[in-house]
């Protein structure tokens, strides 16, 4: 089984995690992507 985790900081100020899991013998796998923080929240007060 192969696992790969990728962390990115795009868009600026946010954290994106991409996870890929592959079972080479079964020729199956899955991928997921999640935005963990939103740079637009909370919205600044005027």
N, C-alpha and C positions, 0 to 999 in steps of 0.2 A: 504494500500500500504506500502511496506517495501522498504527502501533505505539503501544501505550500501556503504560507501566510504572507500577505503583502499589505503594508501600512503606507498610506499616502496622506498628504496634507493638501488636498485639493477638493473643493475650492479653498482659497486661502483662509486660514483660521479654523478649518474643520478637520476631522479625522475620518478617513475612509478605510475600512478593512475589507480586503478581498481574500476569501478562503477557497482553495481548490483541493479536493480530495479525489484521488484516482485509485481504483483497484485494477492493477495491470493484468492480473490473471483473468478476471471476469470481464475486462474491457468495459468497465462502468465507472461512473464518477459523478461528481456534483460540484457546482460552483455557487458561491454566494457573495454578495456585496452589501455592505451596510454603512450608512452615514451615522457615526456615533455622536457627533456634536454638530450643531447647526450654527454657523457664524452669524446668522441673522436673528438669533434668539438669545436673550430677550432683546426686543427692539429698543433702541436708545430713546430716552424721553426728550422731547423738544425743549 
